[in-house]
């Protein structure tokens, strides 16, 4: 029985390392980044999407469009060819991974979601390696104010390595930070911490896969070893905090519609009148 168990574990570990190692080939180059560089020439905004998630991504991008077409500055990592084709047609700067096995929406902490979250980590690492700061934006975010002043402030502030949304319900509790809105300054230390593609990095992610994935990776392997600042809940609310304090819609920079699963997310966004896509715009999903 022990021999069988050991054999199973070895096979599982091999399969795990293989699955995640093949996901690291994201061709992020300086040339591809240039159109997405912000005006400080130091920072890149990025998001990850697939065909099943593209409505949320388009809604997030439209919320940025009102700020001098800031949506066109976002570097979009498309997991599958369908999403890449749609977004390229609309003039967005995209990089396609060509993994059509992951084109469908994946439930939180379900199989497939772990691979998507690993792509987020690799994207961050590759941008940091090119010596640029990176702001990762989840597609279920809606912007209500121009985020640039805060972004440039973070970029110029040498006190912290990263600024990150708080997933708790009080500002003083910073034990579970939310990686759905995460700004990281490029430095040698942050590159080392975000090295998720080496064998040791893959083993670290193995401890987080299907257990809140990239968020667990940040809270276990990044947060304890860097200087970070949790963003104010009144200004950068997570979903649960916003649902309990909807009046802050008038003053906050964004709302992150997490804390709901599946397409209940869409219902929540519509409930608070933050679904911006028209029916005609939704029809752009036809390739």
N, C-alpha and C positions, 0 to 999 in steps of 0.2 A: 504493500500500500504506500509506503514512504517513497519507494522508487517511482511508482506511478505519479504520486503527487509532485515529486521533484521534476519528473519529466514534463508534467503539465505546466508547472511554473516556468520552466525553461522555455517551453514552446510559447507560452503566453507572453513572456518577456520579449522573446525574439519578434513575435508578431507585433507587439506594442511598439518596439523600437523601430521596426520596419515601417509601420503605418505612419508614425510621426516624422521619421527621417525623410520620407518621400514628399512630405508637405513643405519642406524648407526651401524648395527651389522657386522662390518668388523673385522675379527678375527686376529688382528695384535698383535703378542706376541713377547717377547724377543727371543724365540727360532727361530721363523720365520724370525726375522730381522737379526739375526747374519750373515747369508751368504751375506747379502747386506751391512754390515758395511764397510765403507771405512777404510783406513789404519790408520786414526787418532782415530778409535774406538769411534767416537763421532757423525758421520754423516751418514745419509742414503739418497741415491738417490731413487726417486720413480716416477712412471708414472702410469696413469690410461688409460685403453683401453677397447674396446669391439671388437667383430668380424667385425663390419662394419668399424672400424678405424684401424684394425690391420696392414694393409699395411704401413700406416704412422708410426706406432710404430716400426715396423720391420726396416724401413728405418732409423729412428732415432737411433735405437740400433746398426745398422750396422755402422753408422757414429762414434759411440763410440768404436766399436770393435778394430779399428786401434790403440787405446791407451792402449795397454797391456790388451786387452779383458775387458775393463772397462764396456762394455755392460752387462756382467754377474754379475756386482755388483748392477744393478738396481732392486729394488723391484717393481714388476709389479702387480698392482691391476687389476685383470680381472673381468669385470662386469658379463660376461656370460661364460658358460662352453665351448663353441667352442673356444673362444680366449685362455682360460686357457689350453685346451688340446694341441693346436698348440704350444704355448710358452713353456709349460712344456716339450714337445717332443724335443725342441731345447735347453733344459738345463737351462732355465731361472727360477729364483726364483719368483714364483707367489703366489698370494692369490686370491681365487675365491669367488665372492659374490653370484654366482648362480642366478643372475637375468636375465633370458633369455628373458624377455620382453624388455630389453634394449640392445639387441645384435646388432641392426642396427645402422648405423651412424645417428646422430641427427644433424639437421641444427642449426646453431648459433641462440640462443635465441628462439628456437622452443621447443615445449613440448618434454620432454625426456632429452634435453640438460640441463635443470635446475636440474634434478635428478643426472645426471653425474657430474655436477659441485659441487653439494652438497657432492657427494662421495669424491671429491678432498679435500673439507674442513674437512670432517671426517677423512680422511687418515692423513692429516697434524696434526690434533688434537691428534689422537691416537699415532702417532710417538713422538710428543712432550711430551705426557703423560709418555712415557717410558724413558724420559730424553735424547733423542737424537735430534741432529739437523736434519733438513730435507731440501732437495732440490727437489722441485717439477718441473718436466720436461714435457712439453707438447709433444705429439707425432709428431707434425708438425715442430719440430726443427731439424736442421741438424748441427752437430758439425764439425768444420773445424780445431780446435786446441784442445789440451788436456786441459780440464777445471780444472784439479785438483789443480794446483798452486793457482788459484783464490779461489777455494772452501776452501782449507786449510787456506788461508789467512783470509777469512771471518770467519772461525771457530775459529781462534785464536785472532780475533780482538774484543775487548770488547766495542768498541765505538758504535756499532750498533746492533739492535735486528734482522734486516733482510736486505737482499740485493735483489733487485727486478728489473726486466726489465722495461724500460720506454716505454710507449705506445704512447708518443707524438713524435714530430719531432725535438725538441730542448732539450738538456740536462737540461737546466734551468727550464723547465716546468715539474714539478713532481706531478701534480694534478691527473693524470690518469696513475697509474702504472699497468704493465701487469703481471698477476699472472701465465702466461705460463712458466716463468722461475723465480723461487722464492726460495731463501734460508732463512731459519728461524732458529735462535738459540733457543734452548730450555731454558726456564726460567719460573718461576711462572707467571710472567706478561703475557708472550706470550701464556701460557696455558689458562689463564683466557680470554684473548682476542679471542682466537681461539675456545673457548667452543661453538660449534655450535650444540651440541646435547641436551643441557638443553632446557627447554621450552622457556626461554628468547632468547637462541641462535637460536632456530628454528624460533621464531618470527622475529629476525633480518634478517635471510635468506629470510623470506617471503617478506621483503621489496626489496630484490635484485633478486628474482627468475624471470626469463624471462626478466631481465633488466641487462644484462651482468653478472648476477649470482655471481660466486665466486670473480670475479674481482671487482664488485661493493662492495661486502662484505669487501674486503681488503681496498678499498679506502674510504669506509664509516666508518667502525668499527675497522680497524686495524691501517692503516697508520696515522690517526690523534693522536694516543695514544702511538706510539712507535718511537724509533729512527731507521730510515731506510736510506738506500743509494740507489739512482737510478743508475743503471748500465749504463756505457757509451754507447751511441748509435752507436758509431763507432766500438765498440768491441762486443756489444750485441744488434744488430739492430732488431727492430721489422720489420714486413714485409714491410710496406709502406716506412719506412726509407731506407730499403735495395733496394727496387725497384727503388727508386730515386737516390740511391748512390751505384750502383752495383760494383764499383771499390773496395769497402772495403772488398769484398770477399777474397782478397789476405791477409788481415791482421786480420780480426775479428775472434772471438772464435767460434761463431755460427751464424746461421740465423734462425729466427723464421718466418715461412711462414704463419703469420696471415694476417689480412686485406683482405682476400679473402674468399669467401664462397663456400661450397660444393666441388665438385671435380675440380673446378677451382684451388684449392690449389695444386692438383697433377700436373696440367698443368704448374703452376708457378715453382714448384720444378724442373720439367723436363726442363723448359725454361732456367733455370740457371745451368743446368747440375749437379744437386745435388740429382737426383734420383739414388740410389745406388743398388737397388734390381735387380737382373737378372730375366729373365722369369722363370728359373728353381726355383729360390728362391720364386718367387711369387706362384708357384705351391704347396708350402708347406701349402697353405691354405686349401688344400683338406685333410679332416680328415679321 
